[in-house]
């Protein structure tokens, strides 16, 4: 009951926060990115296993691949640690929906050339963290209210498509966007 009340208060304050999209600049070659962060919001251990599977398949192709995974609860889903996965949950936010120091430090310490968001719905906690991540180019799922939040959006349903197919779709579009740089 107490956790339910705490979550309601956090959601209330998270919805009141103004989030500004940070655009740090463009990367010149979208087909040769050296650091990528994948951002997920999951609800089950099965989805975490899907994230792990995707990372294992794509680690060899990507030079530096990291996943930030948000779970909208208070317990930790991970019992097996992986240095390429950073898990966080509602416990990493204050009652007023601000990032706690440990989460803020983790987000601020890293810089990526590319961010690919797998977040299907506009979760205010995810949007807060995504807006703070230093990335040269941000890709996400199309949502009319978030049109300026990402540099590039794709109108798709990740739940139907799956993580791996969505990742391949993003890679394909980025390759098309970068055609003139390949000459």
C-alpha positions as CSV (number, residue, x, y, z in Angstrom):
1,X,0.0,0.0,0.0
2,X,2.8,2.4,0.9
3,X,4.7,1.7,-2.3
4,X,1.5,2.2,-4.3
5,X,1.0,5.6,-2.7
6,X,4.7,6.5,-3.2
7,X,4.4,5.5,-6.9
8,X,1.3,7.7,-7.3
9,X,3.1,10.7,-5.8
10,X,6.2,10.1,-8.0
11,X,4.0,9.8,-11.1
12,X,2.2,13.0,-10.2
13,X,5.4,15.0,-9.9
14,X,7.0,13.4,-12.9
15,X,4.1,14.5,-15.0
16,X,4.5,18.1,-13.8
17,X,8.2,18.4,-14.7
18,X,9.2,20.2,-17.8
19,X,11.5,18.1,-19.9
20,X,13.7,19.8,-22.6
21,X,15.2,17.7,-25.3
22,X,19.0,18.1,-25.4
23,X,20.6,18.0,-28.8
24,X,24.3,18.0,-28.5
25,X,25.1,18.1,-32.2
26,X,25.2,15.7,-35.1
27,X,27.5,12.8,-35.8
28,X,28.9,12.8,-39.3
29,X,28.8,9.2,-40.1
30,X,25.7,7.3,-38.9
31,X,26.9,4.0,-40.4
32,X,30.1,4.0,-38.4
33,X,29.1,4.8,-34.8
34,X,31.6,4.0,-32.1
35,X,29.3,4.1,-29.1
36,X,25.6,3.3,-28.8
37,X,23.2,3.3,-25.9
38,X,19.9,1.3,-26.2
39,X,17.2,2.5,-23.8
40,X,14.4,0.2,-22.6
41,X,11.4,0.3,-20.3
42,X,10.5,-3.3,-19.3
43,X,7.9,-4.9,-17.1
44,X,9.2,-8.5,-16.7
45,X,12.1,-10.8,-16.5
46,X,11.2,-12.2,-19.9
47,X,11.7,-8.7,-21.4
48,X,15.1,-8.4,-19.6
49,X,16.1,-11.7,-21.2
50,X,15.1,-10.3,-24.6
51,X,17.3,-7.3,-23.9
52,X,20.2,-9.6,-23.0
53,X,19.6,-11.7,-26.2
54,X,19.7,-8.5,-28.4
55,X,22.9,-7.3,-26.7
56,X,24.6,-10.6,-27.1
57,X,23.7,-10.7,-30.8
58,X,24.7,-7.1,-31.5
59,X,27.8,-6.7,-29.3
60,X,30.1,-8.0,-32.0
61,X,28.9,-5.6,-34.6
62,X,28.8,-2.5,-32.4
63,X,32.1,-1.1,-31.0
64,X,30.6,0.0,-27.7
65,X,27.0,-1.1,-26.9
66,X,25.3,-0.3,-23.6
67,X,21.7,-0.8,-22.5
68,X,19.9,1.4,-20.0
69,X,16.9,-0.5,-18.7
70,X,14.1,1.0,-16.6
71,X,11.7,-1.1,-14.5
72,X,8.7,0.9,-13.3
73,X,8.7,-0.8,-9.8
74,X,10.8,-0.8,-6.7
75,X,12.5,-4.2,-6.8
76,X,15.4,-5.2,-9.0
77,X,14.7,-7.8,-11.7
78,X,18.4,-8.6,-12.3
79,X,20.1,-11.4,-10.4
80,X,22.8,-11.8,-13.1
81,X,25.0,-8.7,-13.6
82,X,26.2,-7.7,-17.0
83,X,28.6,-4.8,-17.4
84,X,26.8,-3.7,-20.6
85,X,23.4,-3.4,-18.9
86,X,22.6,-0.6,-16.4
87,X,19.3,-1.3,-14.6
88,X,17.4,1.3,-12.7
89,X,13.9,1.6,-11.2
90,X,11.6,3.9,-9.2
91,X,13.9,3.6,-6.2
92,X,16.4,5.7,-8.2
93,X,14.1,8.7,-8.1
94,X,13.1,10.9,-5.2
95,X,9.5,11.2,-4.0
96,X,9.3,14.3,-6.1
97,X,10.5,12.4,-9.2
98,X,14.0,13.9,-9.4
99,X,16.9,11.6,-10.2
100,X,18.9,10.6,-7.2
101,X,22.6,11.4,-7.2
102,X,23.7,7.9,-8.1
103,X,21.5,7.7,-11.2
104,X,22.3,11.3,-12.2
105,X,26.1,10.5,-11.9
106,X,25.7,7.4,-14.1
107,X,23.8,9.3,-16.7
108,X,26.2,12.3,-16.8
109,X,29.4,10.2,-16.8
110,X,28.8,8.6,-20.2
111,X,28.6,10.1,-23.7
112,X,27.4,8.2,-26.7
113,X,27.2,9.0,-30.4
114,X,23.9,7.2,-30.8
115,X,20.9,6.6,-28.6
116,X,18.1,4.2,-29.7
117,X,15.0,4.3,-27.5
118,X,12.8,1.2,-27.4
119,X,10.3,3.0,-25.2
120,X,6.9,2.7,-26.8
121,X,4.8,4.9,-24.5
122,X,5.7,8.4,-23.1
123,X,6.9,7.4,-19.6
124,X,7.9,10.6,-17.8
125,X,10.8,8.8,-15.9
126,X,12.2,7.4,-19.1
127,X,11.9,10.8,-20.9
128,X,13.7,12.5,-18.0
129,X,16.6,10.1,-18.2
130,X,16.7,10.1,-22.1
131,X,16.8,13.9,-22.1
132,X,19.8,13.9,-19.8
133,X,21.8,11.3,-21.7
134,X,24.6,12.8,-23.8
135,X,24.1,11.5,-27.3
136,X,24.9,13.0,-30.6
137,X,21.9,11.5,-32.4
138,X,18.7,10.2,-30.7
139,X,16.3,7.8,-32.4
140,X,12.9,6.8,-30.9
141,X,9.4,5.6,-31.7
142,X,7.1,8.2,-33.2
143,X,4.7,10.0,-30.9
144,X,3.2,13.3,-32.0
145,X,3.8,15.0,-28.6
146,X,7.5,14.0,-28.7
147,X,8.3,15.0,-32.3
148,X,11.1,17.4,-31.3
149,X,12.4,15.1,-28.5
150,X,14.3,12.8,-30.9
151,X,16.4,13.6,-34.0
152,X,14.7,10.8,-35.9
153,X,11.5,8.8,-35.2
154,X,10.0,5.7,-36.6
155,X,6.3,5.0,-36.6
156,X,6.2,1.4,-35.5
157,X,4.9,-0.9,-32.8
158,X,7.8,-2.5,-31.0
159,X,5.6,-4.9,-29.1
160,X,4.5,-6.5,-32.4
161,X,7.9,-6.1,-34.1
162,X,10.2,-7.2,-31.3
163,X,13.4,-5.7,-30.1
164,X,15.7,-7.3,-32.6
165,X,13.6,-6.4,-35.7
166,X,13.2,-2.8,-34.4
167,X,17.0,-2.6,-34.0
168,X,17.5,-3.8,-37.5
169,X,14.9,-1.4,-38.8
170,X,16.7,1.5,-37.1
171,X,20.0,0.4,-38.5
172,X,18.5,0.2,-42.0
173,X,17.0,3.7,-41.8
174,X,20.3,5.2,-40.4
175,X,22.1,3.6,-43.3
176,X,19.7,5.2,-45.8
177,X,20.0,8.6,-44.0
178,X,23.8,8.4,-44.4
179,X,23.9,7.5,-48.1
180,X,25.8,10.6,-49.2
181,X,28.5,10.1,-46.6
182,X,29.3,6.6,-48.0
183,X,30.5,7.9,-51.4
